[in-house]
Amino acid sequence: MQKHKVALCQLAVTPDKDGNITRARARVEAAADAGAKLVVLPASRPLPLPEIWSCPYAMETLPSYAEDIDGGESPSISMLSELAAARKITIVGGSIPEKASGKVFNTCCVIGPDGQILAKHRKLHLFEIDIPGDIKLKESDTFTGGQETTIVDTDVGRIGIGICHDIRFPELAMLYRSKGAHLICYPSAFNMSTGELLWDLMQKSRAVDNQLFVATCSPARDPNANSGYMIWGHSSLIGPFGEVLAAAGHEEATVIGEIDLSTIQSTRENLPLEMQSRGDLYRLVDVLVNDSMKSRSETVSKKTRMCT
């Protein structure tokens, strides 16, 4: 199938973790009832880091909310896995704090219709901002950055994953396009300062530059938040020409849009950017693949020397 309904669940997030999980379950169930085959969750409204949906973000309490995904001790992911299997849908599970090897990561899991984790993305680019008199935040004080890009085949196409600040780096989206992505999902939570200026621009830029679909999912704005980090909201589904296929406001809501994967090919035929690209002057390098090939080459060379 080329056409798929995508739901963006813009959740209100509170310090009550169990309540957040219950609210997320209800939103995902409703999206599945409406025919969505892919459901995307936020990033959430933390204190003050917004893309984590299962809990608030506070330096002193974050470790107590972190979940051991690999160890099977993750109530958030367990709920999503159960739901994905029961409703036969794919879920991009927003992001939650993950504890592993004595570190804390900002992590998004993609869960397939069988309830299994298809991929796990750890946020690559850690956010840092310092606007005097407005907002100051350094994410690396709490989190460790991921070391791998994430692209995964699903029932609704090939999906690349980024988390919030990852959207600011066009090279990541370009890499996902080169690997055949149809859609890039960014669970996010821009603040009021960057949201008004950059949110719409960033997601449309990633979609238009790479001629694919982009889905962003934010937590809902809490007008009474006292964390100093007010969420912009406005979760959106964007098409290959930058067209808005679905969009929320700033309140809690679920919006659903349809993606037609065949339009990617027609868009690229109508405007053949890849063919027009000047590979003789510049090119995209997949560092991990290059390093892997170099390592294998060195291994083969070493074995050859040993044999001779």
Helices and strands as residue ranges (DSSP letters): E 3-10, H 17-33, E 38-40, H 62-65, H 75-87, E 90-92, E 96-100, E 103-111, E 117-122, E 128-131, E 135-138, G 139-141, E 151-154, E 157-161, G 164-168, H 170-178, E 183-187, H 192-194, I 195-199, H 200-210, E 213-217, E 236-238, E 244-247, E 253-260, H 262-270, H 273-276, H 287-307
